Amino acid sequence: MKIQPLGDRVLIKRIKNKASEEKLSSGIYIARKDKDEIKNQGIVEAIGPKLQEKKEKGELHFSLGDKVIFSWGESIEIDNETYDLISENNILAVLKEEK
């Protein structure tokens, strides 16, 4: 399913915490629901039309695929994945890999 945010909204896909898996003696991995997602961190999946305009002008401080920290949003679940639909103003930082 594809979601197109409206206005200045951003669709963020929550980052899964790999350390949240528990390995049983039989070799089976079980996901721990209480630690499944890293709170307030995710990947930018889609942006609204107002942000598309800002992107074309070079005024947008993040891009599709960027890992970001955000303050809060409307949490939704689609195809067993957790997403947040947030306003551009709720993106607090872009996480960059050190070189």
N, C-alpha and C positions, 0 to 999 in steps of 0.2 A: 504494500500500500504506500502511495506517495502522499506526502503532506506538503502543502504550500502555505507557509506562514503569511499572514496579512500585515500590512502597514510596516511598522518598525520591529516586528517580532522575529525571533531567531529560534530555530528548532535545534535543540541540543540532545545528543544521544549520550546517556550516562556511561561512564567508564566502568567496566567490570573489574573487580578486585581479584586478581588471580590467587592471592593468598587466602581467599575465602573458601577454597576447596579443601575438603578433608579427605585423606586417603584411608580407606579401611584396610585391614590386614589381608582381605581377599583381593586387593588391588583396585577396587571400585572407588571412584571419586564421588563425593557427595557435596553439593553446593550448600554453603551455609547462608540461608536467606537473610539473617540479621546483618551480615557483612558483605552482601553480594555487590552492592554498588558503592563507589567512592562518592561520598556526599559532595555536592556542589562542584564536581568536575565532569567535563564531558567534551565531546567532539561536535563542532558546528556542522550540522547536516544540511540545513537550508536556511535561507534568509528571505524576508519579505520584500515587496517591491520598492518601498522607500529606501531600504538598505541597498538594493540593487543600484538605485540612482546614485547613492553616496559612493558605492564601490566604483562606478564608472568615472566619477569625479576624483577618485583617489582619496576620499575622505573617510573611508572605513578602516578601522584599526585591526580588523581580524578578517579571516577568509574562511571559505569552506574547507573543512578538514583540520582546522586549528583546534588544539586542545586548550580549553578555557576554564577559568574559575568563575562561577556566577553566584549571585546572592540568593535568588529564589525565582520560582516560576510555577506554572501550572503543570503538574506532573501527569503524564498520560502513559498508557501501556498499549503498544501496538505489536502484534506478532511476537509476544513474549519478550519484548525489549522495552526498557523504560526510557522515556524522553521527557524533556522539559521544554515548554513553550514559554519563552521569556521576552521581555523588552530589551532592546539594545542597551539601555542604561543599566541593566542588571548584570552585564558582563563586566567583571571586575579586573580581570587580567588574562593575558594570553601566556600560556606556558611554552617556553622555548627550550629546545635541546641545547645543552652546552657543547661547544666544539672543542 
